[in-house]
């Protein structure tokens, strides 16, 4: 199985995934990145952090080649509840 690396980018920093993880294909890696994005937004929301700043998970292969960017942020607050995660966007 191929190994993919999921680097987390904010406006201020790039946090590199040095270990990576194996996935059947790029589609499975993309699904993993989207789940990571949702978990990050939920954690930031729970901590009262900045919700509208764009963030991304940059997926690379073992050689460091960029394969896919999954961009995510929380959507606008509607009503009395918290902001909700926006469906991750796929960029090539």
C-alpha distance (Angstrom), angle and dihedral (degrees) to the residues before:
residue distance angle dihedral
X1 . . .
X2 3.81 . .
X3 3.80 119.8 .
X4 3.81 117.6 -128.6
X5 3.79 128.0 -167.4
X6 3.81 121.9 -144.0
X7 3.81 111.6 -154.6
X8 3.81 115.0 -170.5
X9 3.82 115.8 -141.2
X10 3.79 128.0 -168.8
X11 3.80 127.9 170.8
X12 3.81 88.2 -92.6
X13 3.79 106.1 36.5
X14 3.78 151.1 14.4
X15 3.80 114.6 -136.2
X16 3.77 108.0 -161.4
X17 3.79 123.3 -144.3
X18 3.80 102.6 -135.9
X19 3.82 96.6 177.8
X20 3.80 103.7 43.9
X21 3.78 123.2 -172.0
X22 3.77 136.6 -117.3
X23 3.79 121.7 -106.4
X24 3.79 132.2 172.3
X25 3.82 93.3 -116.7
X26 3.81 144.3 -25.2
X27 3.81 91.6 -79.6
X28 3.82 90.3 58.2
X29 3.82 89.5 46.8
X30 3.81 89.9 50.6
X31 3.81 90.3 52.0
X32 3.82 89.4 51.0
X33 3.83 90.8 50.2
X34 3.82 91.2 50.2
X35 3.81 90.4 51.8
X36 3.80 89.8 48.7
X37 3.81 89.2 51.7
X38 3.79 92.3 51.5
X39 3.80 91.1 48.9
X40 3.81 91.6 49.5
X41 3.82 92.7 50.6
X42 3.81 92.0 46.8
X43 3.80 90.5 51.3
X44 3.81 92.9 47.4
X45 3.81 90.1 48.8
X46 3.80 90.8 50.2
X47 3.80 90.8 51.5
X48 3.82 93.8 46.6
X49 3.81 92.6 -114.4
X50 3.80 131.4 155.5
X51 3.79 105.5 -64.1
X52 3.79 105.3 -178.0
X53 3.81 100.2 54.2
X54 3.81 112.1 108.9
X55 3.77 117.4 -116.1
X56 3.78 132.4 179.6
X57 3.75 143.9 -163.8
X58 3.80 109.2 -140.2
X59 3.78 111.8 -154.6
X60 3.80 117.2 -152.7
X61 3.78 134.6 171.5
X62 3.81 126.7 -121.2
X63 3.83 91.0 -83.5
X64 3.81 91.4 55.0
X65 3.81 94.9 -108.3
X66 3.81 113.0 152.2
X67 3.78 109.5 -116.9
X68 3.79 107.0 166.3
X69 3.81 142.1 -8.1
X70 3.79 119.3 -145.6
X71 3.82 108.2 -162.4
X72 3.80 120.9 -164.0
X73 3.79 143.4 166.6
X74 3.77 137.4 154.6
X75 3.76 119.0 -84.5
X76 3.77 124.7 -125.6
X77 3.78 118.8 -66.6
X78 3.78 111.0 -102.3
X79 3.78 119.2 -165.5
X80 3.79 120.9 -27.9
X81 3.80 98.1 -38.1
X82 3.78 128.6 90.7
X83 3.79 124.0 -84.9
X84 3.77 112.9 -86.5
X85 3.80 130.1 -135.5
X86 3.79 116.0 -94.9
X87 3.79 115.8 -130.4
X88 3.82 105.8 -92.8
X89 3.80 115.3 -103.0
X90 3.77 121.6 -135.2
X91 3.80 118.6 -134.2
X92 3.79 124.7 -178.1
